[in-house]
Structures are given as structure tokens and as C-alpha cells.
Amino acid sequence: MAKRIFAAALFLGLTACRTDLFLGKVEGVAANVFAPNGRTPAYRAGVVIEDVKPYGYYGETLTSQTGAFSFPGVPDGFYQINVTSPNGFFETGFYVEVVDGHSPGDVKVSMAPARVGTFLNVPGRYDDMGVILLDLGYAFRSVGIENLAQSADPLEDADIVCLNSGVDTAWAQDEKVVKRLQSFVWRGGRLVASDQAWPFIKAGWPEKVTWPQDPAVGNGNQNVDASFTDADLRRCATVSKWVLRYDLGKWALPKDTRGTAFVRGNVKTSSGSRNDAPLLFGFTHGSGFVLFSTFGWRAQYSRDHFAVRVFNYFIANK
């Protein structure tokens, strides 16, 4: 995983010192930070403010659930603001001027990937995380699962890889493919897999998840009132429940995970009801992170963009 160096390339706030462009002013410095789509809040991004004239550090904070941050009581001057996601994959920067203790209000900036061309989407028959990535405004490349076995490693410079449900799981028996996925995560990559892509998780990280002999025990065509069991994700989501849509006849459900279960719920399975089942979970491996959903992300996509917000939490925060 190549080292990331933030150069504050997007100085979107160069016009921020023109107070006539904005409605009202704020005390000190404040702004709202979003994903490239301009509407999904960037949660818990690190914000650093520096005084441009003496080129000195002034302070730092984190964005809220709404993507907002503020620095009250900032002395008059010209400041550079640098914003970086918790995992370093996304960044932005801008300048702002403080006059008479105030700066322009209604400042909105959008994050962008720190590197170009590092998001890969592996197509599947039953899911398409590309729908979520497109909504967020993140460019990605589609890569066939068979490409992971070729001599040139397509994951070498990747940051995020999505393994969609319905991908050809025969490749999970290919030692070269599994080792490349393991190495990708170990170097700091984020692997997001859904439902019937479970054989890749089982092959790469057998110690992290316990599976039934046949994991496809979930009984499809049901809506589940799931609970956010992770406190930080619940703060980001701003709600405690998530109605999950399962639209396949069968879907993969693990027995347990030694990682973190972010979402749990009571579900119907082929052997009866099961309470408090892990429906969305993840675990670390080296410097990276693996996220697995028992559901398809495309099935959760709707006009309220709630799934987009949750998805963005993981690819920016974990």
C-alpha cells in the first residue's frame, strides 16, 4: 500500500474570504464536509487549522455526524484548513479568512479520494456495490474475479475492493487469488464482501468467522428490523434501527464472528428463527479491514440514501 501524502490540493475555499458569496457569517471558522456527492456527511474526519502567515499549527477537531466542524474564537488572519478521513483514504483542503472574529458562513466542501484509480468493484450476479459508489461520487474500475489470478496483480495499488454477491466462488479455491486478497488487506486495503461471496472470507480468514457447513441458511424475502450494535456506527447513522431487505431465496449467515458485529437482528432461517444474528460484521487484518454483509447493498439502496451513508462510514472510517 503506497504511502499517502496529503498536499491540500483542493482549495475549495479560496473564494470563502469573499463574504458577499455567502449568507451571513460565523464566529471563528466553521464548515460542513461531505462526500463528493455533496450530501453524504463526512463523519469523524480529522480537521487541522493552520495560520498561513506564520505557517503555524493552530488547532484540530473532528467532524460531527452532520459533517460539521467549528473553531470558535479564532484570531483575525488567513487560515488553511486540511481535512482527512480517519483511514486516510479521503481528503480535502481550503483557505478561509477571519475578519473581526468572523468568517463566511454556509461553507461546504467535498472530500475526494487521496489517490486516483484505487477503487475496484468485482461484479456479481446478485449485488452491485457500484451503485453505492456512484451515488457517493467515487470513481471505480470493474475487475473480473479471474483477473486476480493473472501475473500482474490488480490489487497491488488498490485501496478498496468490493466482492459482490454472486461472484464466481470457484476462485475462492485458487490459492493465488486468496493470498492476493489477504496481502491486499494486510497492506492496508479495505475488502467489502456481500452474501454469497462468503467463500472468499472463509478461505482467507477461517479464524475470524465460524460458518455452518452450508452457510446459505437465511430464508429470503423478508424484512428485518436490525439494530446498530456498534456505538460509533450508531452515532453516524443517528438512528438505532435499520430495516434490512433480503430479496434472495437463500443467503449466507455465519454462526459467529470473532470480529465486530456492527448490525444484529432476529431472522428466519431454513431451520427456524434465530435471534441476535450478526448481519453486518468486520475485522482487522494487518493494517487493513474486512467487512462482510449478509445482505446485498443494492437491495438496501433507496431514495433516502441511508445505505449510502452507512456504506460510506466503513470505507472512510475503517
N, C-alpha and C positions, 0 to 999 in steps of 0.2 A: 504494500500500500504506500504510494508515494506520499512524502511529507507535504502537508498543506501550509502554504504561507499566505496569510491574508494581506492584501495590498490595498484594501479600501477602494476598490475600483469603481464602485457605483456611487458617485457623489450626487445622489438624487436631490440633496437639499441645498444645492448651490443657489437656487432661487429662494430658499427659505428666508434669507435676510430681507427680501422684498415683502414687507408686511402688507402691501396692497393686494398681494395674491391670495391672502388668507383672511378668513373671517375671525376677527378677534385675536387676542394674544394670551399667552400663558405665563405664569410666574416661573422663572428659571427656564428649563429646557424640558420639553415633553414631546412624544411622538407615538405613533401606532405602527407596529411592524407586522407584515403579513407574508404569506407565501407568494410566489409570483402571480397567482391569480388575483391578488389584491383583496381577497375577502376571508381567507382562512387565517386566523391569528397565528402568529409565531409565538408559541408558549415557551417560557423559561429560557429564552435566548439571552446570552450574555451581552451586556451593553457597557462599553467603555467610553468615557468622555475625556477628551484631552484639550487643553488650551493651546491653540495653534501658535500664538505669538511666542511664548517661551518654550513651546514644544514640550509641555509637561503633562504628566498624568494628573487628572483631577478627581475622578471617581468612577464607580461602576455599580451596576444593578442588574436585575433580571426583568424580562418582560412578564406581564401577567397573563391570565387566561384569555384576555381580550387582545393580547399583543401590545399592550400599552406599557410605557415606562415614563418616569419623570425624574428630574434632578431639580428640586426646589432650591431657591437661594443661591443661584449661580451668579458670580460677579459678571459685570459687563465685559464683553470680549467676543472673540471669534473662536468657535469650538469645532473640533472634529469628533464625530460620533461613529464608532465602529460596533457593528452588531454581528454576533456569531452564534450559530445554533450549538446546543450542548455537545453534540458529537463532531462539530467542526465541518459538517458537510455543506452548510449553507451560510451565507454571509451577505452583508451589505454595509454601506457607509455613506455618510453625508456630512455637510457642514451647516452650522447654524450660528447666527449672531444674536447675542443678548444685549439689548439696549434698555437702559433704565430698569434693569432687573427682569425684563420680559423678553420673550422670543415669540415668533409667529405660532399661532395655534393651528389645529387641523393638519398637522404634518403627518403624511402617510408614506411609508417606504415599503418596498417589497424585497424579500430575500431572494437570492439566486444561488444555484449550486457553486461551490468553491472551485470545482473543476468541470470541464466540458466533456460530454460523451461518456459518462461513467455509470449511467443508469441502464440496466439491462432487464428486459422483460422476456421471459421464456413462455411462449404461448401454450395454452391448454384447451381442451375441448369444453370444459365446464366453468371456467373462470377467466377473467381478464382484468388484472390489476392495472393494465394500461389505461383503462377508463378513469381510474382514480388519479393516476399520474398526470393524465391530460387535463383533468379538471384543476389540479393544483398548479398547472403551468410548467411542469417539469418535463423537459425533453428526454426521450429514452430511445434505445435501439432494441429491436426484437432479435432474439438469437435462438436458433433451434437447439434443443437439448443435445442433439447429436454433435453440435459444434464444440461442446465441452470435451469431447474425446479427441479432437484434432490436435495436430502437433503444436500449432500456435494456440496459446491459452487465452481465450477471450475474456477471462476473469482477471487477468494479471493487473489491469489498471482500473477495474470496476470498483464502485463504491456500494451500489445497491443492486441486488439480483432478486427478481420476483419469479418464483416457480409456481405457475398456475395449476390449479386442479385440472386434471385431465391430460397433463403432460405424459409422454411415454415413459412409464415407470420401469420398463425393461432396462433403461440406462442406469437405474439405481443399483444394478448388479455389476456395473462396469467399474472396476477398481480405480481407473484413471479419473473418471467423472467424479466419483465420491471424494477422492483425495484432493481434487481441484476445488471442490466445494468447501472441504474442510480447511484447506490452505487459504482460500479467499476470506473466510470468516476469521481465521486466526490472525491474518494480517490487518484486520480492522473493518472488513466488509460487513454489510447487513444483508442477511438472507431472509426473504419473506416467502413462506410457502403456505399453500392452502389445501385443505381437504385431501383429495386423492393424490397429492404429491407426497403423502406421508412416507412412502418407502425410502425417499432420499433422507429424511430425518432419521428414520430407523437405522439406515445403513451408515450414516455419518456420525451419529451421536447416540448409540444404543444405551449409553449410561445415563442419558438425560431424560428419556421418556420410556415408560412401560406401556407396551401395546398389547391388546388381545391378539390371539392367534390370527384372527381375521378382524382388523380394525374397523371394517365397514359395517358397524353395528348400529349407527344412528339411523333412526326411522325418519325418512324425509317428509317433505310437505308439512312442515309445522313452523309456527312462530313461537319463539322462546323469549320470555321476559328475563333477560340476562342481567346480572349485577356486575358493576365495576368493583372488583375486589382489591385493586391496587389504588392506594390513596392518591398518588401523583396523577395517574391517568384520570381518576375521578374528578380531580380539580380541573384538569384540562377540559374534560368533557362537560363540566358544570352540571351534570346530572348523575344519578346513581344507577339508573336502569337503561338498558338498551334492548329494544325489540329486534331480535335476530330472525332473519328469514332463511329457512332451509328449504331449498327447492329441488333437491335431488332425491331419488328413491332411497339411496343409501349414502351415508357419509362417515368419514373416519372419526372415531372417538377413542382417545387413549385411556388407559386405566388411571395413570397418574403421571406427574412430571416432577422432576427434581429442580426445575427452574421456577419461574414466577408465573402463577396463573393470574392474568390480568382481568379476565372475564369468566364468570362461572354461571351455571344455570341448571334448572331442572329440565331434563329432556326425555323423550320417548326413544327407546331403543328396541331392537329386534327381540330382546329378552325381557322387556318390561321397562318401567320408569326408572330413571337414575337421577338422584338429587345431587346438586352441587358439583356437577361435572365441569372439568376445565375445558372451556370453549375457545379461549384465546390465551396462549402462553408463550413464553420465550425464555432464553437462557444465553449466557455469555459463553464464548469460546475464544480464548486468547484475547485479542483486542476487539473482537467483533461481537455480533449478536445475531441470534436466530429467532425468528418469530413464526409461530405456526397458528393458523386459524382453522377450526373445524368447519367453518362456513366459507362460502365463496364471497369475495369482496364485491363482485359485480352484482350479486343478489341483494346486497345491502345498499347499493347506490340509489339515491333518490334526490328529489329536488331540495330537500332540507340540508343536504351536503354534510350530514352528521358523520357518515362513514369516512368522508374525505378528511374531516377534522381528526378523527381517531387515527386513520392511516398516517396522516402527516405527523402526528405525535411520535410514532415509532420510528419513522425514517429520519426525523430531525433530532429526537431526544435520546434514542437508544444506540 
